[in-house]
Amino acid sequence: MLGHVKPRVLVVDDEPGVCKALRRGLQAEGMEVVTAEDGPTALRLARTGSFDAVLLDIMLPGLSGYRVLEQLRADGVSTPVLLVSAKDGEIDQADGLDLGADGYLVKPFSFVVLVAQLRAVLRRAEHEGERGRLRLGELEIDRGTRKVWCGTREVELSPREYAVLDVLVRRADSVVTKDDLLRAVWGDEQAATRNVVEVYVGYLRRKLVAAGVGSLVRTVRGHGYLATASPAGPTELIADGGGTS
């Protein structure tokens, strides 16, 4: 049985102070938090499907929260979305829910209620079997069937390899340590060690290299692993098909 990985939440608000406060509070509640302060950035990040929930303000520069939500649902992104707005009218709330929101919070809101709503949608998504899809560059993961594609080509992975990839892609563009992977994929198995993580990351890389997307999973020296479709930065080591760290 797989272990536990922290829920990953995208917080979107055009006020930096609000983003900072929510990030600090939600991290204290055991969540991993990424923030965005405008609509286009929120849409780009949320489209990856690598978040477990999105806390989305409606009034945003560049693209409103309504339009971000509408585009996400049109793209088939099923990540739970909680809309946040100072508008408390019934029509405003109905519009948001009709667009596919999973909840609606009126500002100012209680942080306790916010956390409760987030946990509720996270539980609901888990009980529904996590049927959504994750995308990273040319790679696509169907979490319902546990199948992986590169373009039209299916990448055959073992259950452990799939679990490692799922964790890395869910936390795309964030460094995941070996200990993180141990907890998330191997849980309480006493025989599991960091060396086991290295071995399975090596297996996974070889298959991704064969599929033409070997650079998606990188080793960050002294820290862990990074799944990203971005070009490699100067501090990142792109391992070859069999390499481990």
Secondary structure, DSSP 8 states (H G I E B T S, - for coil): -------EEEEE-S-HHHHHHHHHHHHHTT-EEEEE-SHHHHHHHHTT---SEEEEESS-SSS-HHHHHHHHHHTT----EEEEES---HHHHHHHHHTT-SEEEESS--HHHHHHHHHHHHHHHHHTT---EEEETTEEEETTTTEEEETTEEE---HHHHHHHHHHHHTTTSEE-HHHHIIIIITT-TT--HHHHHHHHHHHHHHHHHTT-GGGEEEETTTEEEE-SS---TT-B---TT---
